[in-house]
């Protein structure tokens, strides 16, 4: 049943609405009321953000607006039109719940906005921006879920007086509503600018991008403003909202507080003052990210054993252990060592003392030679420079698209091996493999996907990639293309775990120029391995990695020269300050090159693929054919 109409009872004629719609990008004259004037400033800023946002969208992501003022029904129509896009993927229960609540709470805005003077363009801009954001986010369920979650949390607090009772149009109520929508308009503009930046970096499909978390404190400020507004409108007692208060609390984190205050300082400013405040906010944000990265690395290093044990306990609740040994699944383990490729020099307490970005770069071959030149690059610069690598792999292959509503069966030998691997204090590689499976997903795939998913939920750094076969033989990737996809995918994910600012020099060159030779062929393979080596140097001290190997998909002759280059990777691994856990699916051979790649970090990915057109972008089916072998490799470095 279609939702009830939520349109604001408006009186403008058709000609008037068309005229107003054509003026949607015009600058609004400021009110003589200083509170409303601030709202008008944020209206003008939001208009410009909306225009930039639409200009940066792909044609299919844009809304085809009716040439009239926009209303809530238009928003609901967009929600209905995009619903089949994200409901076609699994694991979207929370998103469905947020979407349903968004529909039911959207109408509250109409009655509040109607109180404002000359409100037609306020309303139309608000509903137009919502349509654009929702339509653009439809193909990215994680972003859409975060957006719905933010809007729903705000909408919950703005229920106007009982249906049929008018919202008071006093000076105090108008000012309260104006202050609330000032912050809400600012938030929507910031979200659109955030979306454009992530799109330019090729990060919209990344599992690490969380729009709700990025704006959590600002959402808390808006919720606090909503509470104040509703208090003024209803003259009700201010009900405690622990969630809202915790979101707004900044005293415990000076760097975060400086950034949030700098961001909010933009509100009400125009022209040069606005640009200066925006630049200051970006600087404060970078300072906070540097501080947060150092704190997180120290936490991962200091609490390593506890985090792994906790992860193992959580996974064990989902894995159902059975004693039978008839599945053919076997486990292979390397000799435990503190590092693959070099002798450890520091104990864990010593590493804690040395945990700074400078110390992370102070290791042997990555040292700066005397007299050398240094350059600093931000993580965002490197993300933009490497964005073209997204053309050679399907980002959906990085995340498992499997539900976990039922227990996963695992034999005792697998459970024992996983426990020994997770609790061992030293670096180790664990491979879990099995014979061909006639069903999808295979038991081995389920085990590794379960492990990877819970690692993400536990807040551990995770990178992953599943090399899957297409159901359409005509579009099947070659072994070389699978290998390139795996390597480029790992590079892109490792960049996300770089410190916010890295120091580059001759011994550790990580400039944007390094990505230019990567052309999707093995001619640049040495450059690929060198980049992975450097990126692993900067990786967090604990990293969960899950890869499905390319070997079993195509089954090349290991004497084939195209299979040889990957074996170089293990010989180049010499990182002492990191522990990685990995999992690989695919045929397992101790000599297989793909197994060496997994000894870097790696994680898991889903089976939904849509590469689009182009010579290096293939369309995959939603389900992948079973392979002759299935193997997981876990490694801790």
N, C-alpha and C positions, 0 to 999 in steps of 0.2 A: 504494500500500500504506500502510495507516495506521501511524503510528509506534508503537513498543512502549510498553507501559504503564510509567510512571515513578512510580507511586504509592508512597508510603512505607508499608512494612508496618506497619500500625497495628492495635491491638487493641481500641480503644473500641467499645462496642456502639452500635447505631443510636440507642437512647435517649440514650446519653451524648453522641454527636456532635450530636444535635439540641439537647441542653441547652447544650453548649459554643457552638454556632452562635448561639443566642439571646443569649449573653453577649458576642458579638463586639465590641460597642461599650462594654462595661464597662471601667472603669479597672483596670489590673492592679496588684496589690500588689507593691511593690518587694522584690527579693531582699535577703537579708542580705549576699550577695557584692557588693561595690561595683561590680565590672565588669559583672555581670549586672544590677545595679540600674540602671546607665546604659542598658543595652539595654531594660529595662522602661520607662524614661522615654521612650525613642524609640518603643517600641511604643505607649505611650499617646498620644504626639503623632501618630503615623502613623494611629492609629484615628480621631482627630478630623479629620485632613486627609482621610482616606478618606470620612468621613461628609459633610464639606463638599463634597468633589469630586462625590460622587453626587448631592447635593442640587442642584448647579449644572448637571448634565447634562440634555440633552433626553431625553425618555422613550426614544426609539429608540437612544440612545447608552449606555443603562444595561444592565448584565448582569442577566439573570434567574437569580439564584443558586439552586441547590438548597439546601434548608434542612438543611445538614449542613456539616461541616468541608470546606474546599476543599483540593484536591490538584493535583499537576502535570498529571494527565489533564484536569482542568477547564480549565487554561490552554491545553493543546494543542487542546482542543475549540473554545475561543474563537478561537485562531489559524486553525483550519480554517474556522470560520464566517465570519471577516472576510476571508479570502484572496480570494474573488471580488470584493470591493469594490475593493481596490487593484490587483489584477492586471488589472482591466478597463481601466486606463490605461496608456499607453505610457511607455517610459523608466524602468522600475522594476527593472532588472537588479540593481542594488546592493541594493535592498530585498528582492528574492527571495533573494539570497545570504545576507543577514543573517538573514532569517526561517528559512531552512533550518538555519543554524548555531545559531540560538536553540533550535530544536526539539531538536537533538542534544546541546546542553550544559545544558539545563534540569535534567536529572536529578541533576546534581552537588549542587544545593542540598538535596535531600531527605536525603541521607546526612549532610550537615553539620548541618542543623537537628535531625536525630534525636538528636544527641549532647547537645543542651541539655536541662536539666531542665524539666519541664512544658512540653514543646515543641509540644503540639497547636495552641495558639492562635497561637504564633509562625508555624508553618507555614501555618495557614489564612489568617491575615492577609496573609502574603507572597503567597500564590497568589491570594487574592482581589483584592488591590491590582493585581497584574499583569493579571488579567482586566479590571478596570475601565479601566486605562490603555490597554490594547491595543484594547479595544472602542471607547473614546471617540476614539482616534486613527485608527481605520480609514479614515475619510473624508478624512484629511489625510496623504497619502503622505509628505510631507517630515518631518512630526512623527513619524510611525510609523517611518520609516527611522532618524531620529536616536535614537529610543528603543531600537529593536532594536540599533543599533550600540553604544550604551552598555552594554546588558545583555550583548551578546555579548563585548565587550572585558573585562567583569568575569568572565563565566562561563569564559573561556579559562584564567583563572589559578586556578580553584578545583577542578580535577579531583582528587577524593579518591584515596586509595590504590587499587591495582588492584582490579577488580571481584571481590567475594567477600571482600576483606580489610577488616576492620572499621576504622572511624575510631577512634583511641584516645580514650577518655573520661577522660583525666587532667584535673587541675585546670588545667594550663597550656593544654591543647588547648581545654577549655571556655571559658577566658578569651579565647583567641585567636579562636575562632569568635564569641564574644559581641561582641568589639570590631569584627570585620568586619561583622556584621549590624547593629550599632549605626549604623555609617556608611551601610550600604545602606538601612536603614529611613529614616534622615534624608534621604537622596537621593530616595527615592520620594515622601516627603512634600513635599519642595521641588518636585519635578517636577509633582505634582498642583496645588500652589498656583500654579506658573508657568502651567499650562494654564488654570486658572480666570481668572487675570489676563488672559491673551491672549484668552480667549473673551469676556470683558467688553469688551475693546477691539476685538473683531471682527477679530483678526489671525491666526486659526488657519490660514487659507488663504494667508497672505502668504508669498511666496518668501523673505522676509528673516528669517523666524522659524526658528531652528535650535536645537532642544532640546539636541542634543549639544554644540554650541558654547557654549551658555549655561551648561552644567555641566561643561565639559571639565576644569577644574582639580579639581573635586570628584570626578569620575570617576577622575582620576589618583590622588587620595588613597585612594579605595576600592581601586583596583588595588594600590597600595602596601601597604595593609592586607591584601589577599588574599595577596600575596607573603609577608608576614611570617607570616600564619596558616599557609600551606602549608609554610613552613620549620619551624614548630613542630610541625606534624602529621607531616611526613615526615623531619624532621631532615636535610633535603637542603641542598646548597650554594645560597646565594642567587644565582640567575641574574640577570645584568644585564638590565634592561628599559629600553632607551633611551627608548622611547615613554612609558612610565610616568614615568620620571624627568623628562622634558621637560615633561610635563603638570603635574607637581608643582612645577617650578621657578618661583619667584615673584620672585626677587631682581632681575630685570631690569626689573620693572614695579612700582614702589612702590604706585601706586594700585590696581592689580589685586591685589597682595599684601595690602594693607590690607582690601580688600573680602573676599577669600577667607578671611582669618583671622577677620574679623568674622562671616562666615557660619558657619564651623566652630565659633565660640565659643558658638553656641546649643546644641550637642550636650550633653546631660546636664542642661540647665537646665529649670526648671519655673515655671509661673505668671508672676508679675511679672518675675522675672529673665529668663525666656524672652522675654517680650514686649519688654522693653528691649533685649535682644541682637538680636532680630529687627529692631527699628526702627533700631538702629545699623547693622546689615548693609545695610538699604535705603539709609540715608544714604551709607554707604561705596560702595555700588553706583552711586548717582547721581554721586558725585564721580569715580569711575573712568570712567563713561560720558561725563561732560563732558570729562575729560582725553583719553579715547580719540577722541572726536569731533574735538577740536582737532587731534590728531596726524594723524588720517585726512584731514582737510581740507587740512592742510599738505602731506601726501604727494601728494594728488591734484593740488594746484596746482603743486608743485615738479616732480613727475615726469610732468606731463601729456603732453608729447610722447613720452616713452618708453613710457608706458602705451598710448597710442593706436597707436604703431608696433608694439608687441608684440601688441596686439589684432589689428591688420591682418595681421601675419604668421601668427597662429594661424588667422584666418578664411581666409586664402589657402590654407592647407593643406587645408581642407575644400572650398573652392570650386574647381571644375574649369573652368579658363578654356578657351573655344572661340572660334575666330575667326569663325565664321559669324554673319551679321547678319540672320537670317530670323525671329526670334522676335517682332519688333515692339516689343521693350523699348527704352525711351528714357530718357535722363537729363536732368534740368533742374537748373541750379545758379544760386543767387543770387550777387550780387556779394559778394565777401569783405569783411567789415568786423569790427572788433573787438567790435562790439555792435550788435544790432538795435534801433535807437531812440534811441541817444545816443552822444556822442563819448567815447571812452575817455580817462580822466584819469590812470591809473596804469600803469606798466610792470609786467612780471611780477615783477622783483625787488622793486619797491615793494609789490606786492600781497602778496608773501611776508611782508614786514615788518608789513603791516597785518592779517595773517590771525588775527584773534581774533573771538570771537562779537560783541564790542562793535563791531569794525570792520565786520563784516558788516551791522550794523544802521545804520551811519553813512553813509547815502547819501541825499542830496537829500530827496525827498518822504517818506522813512521816518524822517527826523530827528525827535527829540522837541522839540516847541516849548517855549520857556522857560516854566517854571511848570506844565508839564503833569504829569499823574499817570502813574506807571509801575506795571505789574503783571507779575509773573513767573508763567509757567505751565509745567508740565512737559509733555513730549511725551506722556506717558501720559494726562494730563488731556485733552489735545486729541484723542487717539485715542478715548477714551471718549465725549467730547462729539460726535464725528463718526461714531460707530459706526452710527447709523441710515442713513447714506448707503449702507451695504452692501446695503440692501433694494432699491436701484434699479439694481444691475448685478450681473453674475455674476463673482465673483472668478476663476473658471476662465478668463475671457477675458483675464486679465492675463499668462498664461504660455503659450508655445507648447507644445502637446502632440504634438510631432513627434519621431521618432527621427532620429538623424544617423549611421547606420551606413554610409551610402553617400555618395559625393561629391555635391555640389550643383553643377549645371551653371550657369555664368554666362558671358555673352559678354564679349569683351575690353573693349567700351566700358563695361560695368558695372564690371568690375574696375578699369579706369583711373579712372573717376569716384569709386569708393569709396576708392581710394588717394589721389587728390588731395584728397578731402574730409577723410580722416582725418589727413593730414599737413599740411594747411594750418594756419598759425598763428592764423588769425582766424576769427571767427564766420561761418558759412555754412550754407545750407540746400541739401540735395541730395535731389531727388525722382527715384525710379526707378519707372517705370510701364510697363504693358503692356496688350495687348488682352485681351478675354475669354478665359478659360481653361476648357476643357471638363473638366479634371481637377482633383482636389483632392489635395494642395495645389498651387497654381500656382507657376511658376518664381519669380515675384517674391516670393511668400510664403515660399518656401524660403530665398531669399537673405537676407531680413530676419530670419527666424526664426533662421537660422544665426548671423547677426551678433549678435543679441540674446542668444542662448544662450551664446555664447563670451564676451560681455561680462560676463555673470553669473559664469561660471567664472573669469574673470580677476579677480574681486573688485571690479569697477567698479560704482558705483551705477547701477541700472537701474530705470526705470518703463516700463510698457507697457500697452496695451489694444488688443484686436482687436475691432472691431465686425463681428459675423458675422450672416448671415441664417439664419433657422430653416428647417429642412426641413418644418416644419408651418406652412403659410400662416396658419392660424387663430391661431397664437400669435406671429406676426411683430410685432416692435416697430415703432412708428411712427418717423419721422425724429426727432421731438422726443424720444422715449424713448431712441433710440440716442445722441442728442447729450447728453442728461442722463447716461446711463450712462457715456459717455466722460469727461465733465467730472468727475463724482463719483468715478470710478475714479482719475483723475489726482490729485484732491485727497487722497484717502485714501493714495495711494502717496507723494505729496510730504510728507505729514505724517510718514511713517516716516523721512524723511531730514532732519527738523528737528533742530537741536541738542537735547540732552536737556532744556535749560531755555531758554525764549525770553522776551524782554522785550517786553511789549505796552504800547502807549500810543496816544494819539489819532491820531498819524500812521502807526502800524503796528499796527492793532488785530487781535490774533489770540487773542481770548478764546473760550471755549466758546459764548458767546451768539451768535457769528457764524454758527454752523451751524444755529441754530433756524429761520431763514426758509427754508432749503433744503427744499422740499417735493416735489421731483420734477417740477416744471413750470417753464416759462420765465418765470413771473412773478417768480422770484427770480434771473434770469440775471445781472443786474448784480452781485448779491452773489457769485455763483459766480465771475465774472471777477475781482472784487476779491480774493477769497480765493486764487485761483490766482496772482494777481500778488504777493501778500504771501508766499505759500509759496515761490514762485520766488526771492524775495528772500533767503530762508534756505537755498536749495538748495545742495548741495555744489558746489565749483568745477568738477567734471567730472561730467556726468550723461548716461547713455545713454538715449535715448527712442525707443520704437517704438510707433506707433499705426496702426491700420487705420482709414482715414477712414470717416465715416458717409455721405459724399456718394454713393458708388457703390451703396450698399445700397438706398437709397430713390429716389435720383435726383430731388431736389426742384428745382423751378424756383428759380434763384438770386434771382429777384425776390420769392420768397415771403418775407414778413416773418419767418417762423419760421427761415429760413436766415440772416437778416441778423445777429442778435446775435453769432454766433461771430466775425465779422470784426473785432469790437472788440478782440479779444485781442492782435493784433499791434501795434495802436496803443498798447496798455498795457504792452508789453514794453520795459523800460528797464533791464535788469540788467547791470551791467558786470563783476561778479566771478564769472562762471560760464561754463563751456563746456558746452554740451549737444549730444548727438548724438541724432538721432531718426530713426525710420522709420515710415512710414505706408503702410497698404494700403488701397486703395479708389480710386475715380475721382479723377484729379488735374486740378484747374483752378487756374491762378494766382490766381484771385479767390475760390477756394473757402474758406469760413470754416474748415472742418476743418483745412486746411493751416496756418492761423494758430495754431490750438490746438497743433499739433505743434511750433510754434516755441518753445513752452515745452518742458519735458522730456517724453518719452514712450517706451515700449518695446513688447514684444509679448506676446501671450497665446494660450492654447490654444483648442481648439475643442470641449472637453467642457463642457456646460452643464447645470446642474440647479438652477433657481431656486426650485423649490418653489411653493407656492400663494400667492395674493394678487393684488390688482389690478395691482401694479407689479412682480411677479416672475413671469417667463414661463419655461416649460419649453422648452428648446432641444434639438434633435436632436444627436447626436454628430458629424454631419458637416454642413457648411454648403454651400449652393449656391454655385457660381461666380458672380461678378458680371461686369458688362459691362466693367469696367476693373479693373486691379490696379496699385497705386502704392505706392512707398515714399518717404518723405521723411526725409532725415537732416538734422539741423541742429546747428550748434555755436554757442553764444551766449557 
